[in-house]
Amino acid sequence: QVQLVESGGGLVQAGGSLRLSCAASGRTFSPYNMGWFRQAPGKERDFVAAIDWIAGSTYYADSVKGQFTISRDNAKNTVYLQMNSLIPEDTAVYYCAGQRRYYGSGLYRPTYYDWWGQGTQVTVSS
């Protein structure tokens, strides 16, 4: 069984930065892709970024391109999300997720992810 544990969320002023981490554990952890999603109150869970676990290719939502960076440390089974120039609209619960196989365009859809973390709150004050 795979477990994902996020950390690094918190309260930050607009213009600030945060780095989220997601540590994975479990004997069966061998992802195809790892991703980050976010969900604001009353809204759907939206794709933020994803990374190919082996090749390192990265994918971003248009709204965060140039602002967020996803990376991974395979040896530590950890994926990161560096968030810069944060704005109040980035306020949400951020979730780490993983895919155990290739799902094509399902990369961008939460229903195509097999594992989920519990989420970490990010609040950006104006």
KAQUIQUI-V138624 format. One record per helix or strand of 3 or more residues. SS is the DSSP state (alpha for helix, beta for strand). FROM is the first residue (numbers start at 1). LEN is the number of residues. If there is no record, write none. Layout:
SS_FROM_LEN, SS_FROM_LEN
This chain:
beta_3_5, beta_10_4, beta_18_8, beta_33_7, beta_45_8, beta_58_3, alpha_62_3, beta_68_6, alpha_74_3, beta_78_6, alpha_88_3, beta_92_8, alpha_104_5, alpha_110_3, beta_120_6
